[in-house]
Amino acid sequence: MAEYKTLVDPETGEKHDRAVVLAEGDRITSERQREEYRRIQAQTNGRAPEFTVTNMHNIDEVIEKVSDKHCGYLLYLQCFVNYDAILSNPDKTAMSREDMMRTLKVSRSTVYEFLAEMTAAGVMYEDGDRYKLNPRYHFQGRTDNTAVVKTFVAKVKALYSEVKARDLGFVYKLLRYIHLETNTICANPYERDVENTLPLTKEDIAQVTGLTEKSVYTKLRNLKFGDQYVFAEVVYGKYRYYKINPFIFYRKNGVPDATLREMFSIRNNFAKKAM
């Protein structure tokens, strides 16, 4: 579990009464480190896309306790977490239950139900009049852990505007299966040798998500926002397997390689050709 200590930054002497020490050597500590993270995100021609971080090793604990719909809300609310794990409005103020209701575009009773499940599961907790995400699962900041997935804020916001929360919850359940090098949904996402990757079929995905094969196949083929698809189907002889859009979810640093970029723009390229 996340551990809370008073730490002293060795370079500045700054104390951090609630510094968060994460599993796998992750940590969110000083403002100096936050500034360094922001500097790394900045690019020559502007800022890199904003993202939050999901710990792949730990989200099984969330999935076991949280409904699909609420996993979808959780994935969307990650877009509003700050470096102190506080859910915040665009004006930087802490997000209240009423703010959460407006952000999620749901009723007051739905928010109460969601928060009750989140806090009971230890995924979120109240800190005075603020709500925080447990950084054991999701946070914003740099990490040395490679078993994480970056979630790009602008893309998830766009996706939430066009799909149901349960569909977003389906996507959430697959984050733990994203391969580092290829973005393939696979059984061994930490395998370094791509020749040994074990892709999940639609039947496998149905089993790990608890849905019917028909429902899974519909989502894999049709989930999209604007002209962006969430998944790409790869046909190899009699086999079919799936990759997740690297412009929405990605594990590596930098930009996706040319093959992945082409794969998720190819439908648009065909559409342009037909015009």
QUIRAUR-V872448 format. One record per helix or strand. SS is the DSSP state (a for helix, b for strand). FROM is the first residue (numbers start at 1). LEN is the number of residues. If there is no record, write none. Layout:
# QUIRAUR-V872448
ss = (SS & SS)
from = (FROM & FROM)
len = (LEN & LEN)
This chain:
# QUIRAUR-V872448
ss = (b & b & a & b & a & b & b & b & a & a & b & b & b & a & a & b & b & b & b & a & a & b & b & a & b & a & a & b & b & b & b & b & a & a)
from = (3 & 15 & 23 & 27 & 31 & 42 & 46 & 51 & 59 & 68 & 81 & 86 & 94 & 97 & 108 & 124 & 130 & 138 & 148 & 153 & 165 & 178 & 184 & 194 & 199 & 202 & 213 & 224 & 228 & 231 & 239 & 249 & 258 & 266)
len = (6 & 7 & 3 & 2 & 11 & 2 & 2 & 5 & 7 & 13 & 1 & 3 & 1 & 8 & 14 & 4 & 4 & 2 & 5 & 8 & 13 & 1 & 3 & 3 & 1 & 8 & 10 & 2 & 2 & 6 & 6 & 2 & 6 & 9)
